[in-house]
Amino acid sequence: MFNLTQELVKILGIDPARLRLEWISSAEGTRFAEVATEFTEQIRSLGPSSLKQAA
């Protein structure tokens, strides 16, 4: 299903780097925080999305 979502993102003109899937257990709070921080930094480094906001 994730591969299908990746294809849809490409079709919509969204940079695939803005999509990420991680499997994290509810017992891995520290890991979740690390992934969230890392992904946030990655998105910020990409800059604003080229998509226009819907009205």
Secondary structure, DSSP 8 states (H G I E B T S, - for coil): -HHHHHHHHHHTT--GGG-------TT-HHHHHHHHHHHHHHHHHH-S-SS----
